[in-house]
Amino acid sequence: MVNRMQFYIDGAWVDPVVKGKSTPVVNPATEEAMYEIALGSKADVDKAVAAAKRAFETYSKTSREERIALLTKIVEVYKGRMKEIGAAVSDEMGAPLPMAEKLQAGAGLGHLMNTLEVLKKYEFEETMGTAVIVREPVGVVGMITPWNWPLNQIACKVAPALAAGCTMILKPSEFTPTSALIFAEILHEAGVPKGVFNLLNGLGPEVGAAMSEHPDIDMISFTGSTRAGVDVAKRAAPTVKRVSQELGGKSPNVILDGADLTKAVTGGVMHMFNNSGQSCNAPSRMIVPLSKMKEVAAIAKGVADKTKAGDPRADGTTIGPVVNRGQWDKIQALIQKGIDEGATLVAGGPGLPEGVNKGFYVRPTIFADVTNDMTIAREEIFGPVLTILGAKDEADAVKIANDTPYGLAGYVSADTVETARRVGRQIRAGNVNLQGVPNERTAPFGGYKQSGNGREWGRYGLEEYLEAKAVAGYNAA
């Protein structure tokens, strides 16, 4: 039975310092509250940070072998609870159950296993002349994670922090708390030493702000909106703590003349609608040759028409609701804005999908004839809404792709991989996928510009949690 009214601090489940503050967790498919979770305060943050600071004194000195053994045990325990994690994610943020079990829960396992392999081979020391360069844990880390891929973001922060020898305080999203609480149970069962991992639920303006400002937190790792990321950075600045952020996106999907149009457009639309469009790296701006606009729109409409919204636990459902009423209202307003600004509505539109009479469901929506100055081409919609823009030629496609304040991801489909490589190198983004190939989990993930700073995943993710110390004269004769 998941304990939702307590926090995990210093190796034990404890009551909030200030009792009585809670918030309901709503099932977005039914709009009904399922249960309440306790909300924390600055006092809880102080308590968790004190525990993490104490634990750092010993955990930071553990050996590689001890951390390998710990991560190996975490992987083993995690595997036994994947179906439970998938069910929790499906209920709390609306992902279809098979997708939640395979991709949502699976992403967490993938990062744990990948980090374990990195830890086995990583060189924590190297020689440079008379100096030895020692990579040491950065210290106490505050982690603030989102609701859209909850286990993905928790695992790709917690796993490398544990591997590096850091201690941590996690504040998961209040919209998807259960999977995080299960994760805390997994770490406890696996034998993570007390105080190394701490979890408290709470709201961003209270708990998130207290973590960002805390003088005894050495680093903040934040994933969320660019707006919230700016606030975190401002609050962290007076203590000059390290701030690593993965923020919003408005990623271009460049489909060039000569590409397999059916394959590229179909794949791009399906990717956009995956997770109800609630992915920061979603290919939300499809950039195609102007001469192919009508053909592209017809292919895209065919995919939208086959996308079935419905109960996340029902067979045949391919798209669930968005996470909450606030997101639904925002998406509806942006869809209407697209219509008002003159984009061609190819599929979907405002309101609920056909056959759905409750829940925060958005009609899978496609706009064609979009120009890059329209609101729907500039703002991150974070829902199943695709914009199709026309480009005069390859150079124009690259120009449109880079004309955005964001730079998280980019996608390129071309007649040959050589062409895709050439165009991909010109896109200003932290991740570029060529010819429909998915992300490589061992490669770094993160953004340029207002999509953030720092990198997650693999070796680059581990190094975010390490400081480099140069000890000159160490190797002097």
Order of alpha helices (4+ residues) and beta strands (2+ residues): beta-beta-beta-beta-alpha-alpha-alpha-alpha-beta-beta-beta-alpha-beta-alpha-beta-alpha-beta-alpha-beta-beta-alpha-beta-alpha-alpha-beta-beta-alpha-beta-alpha-beta-beta-alpha-beta-beta-beta-alpha-beta
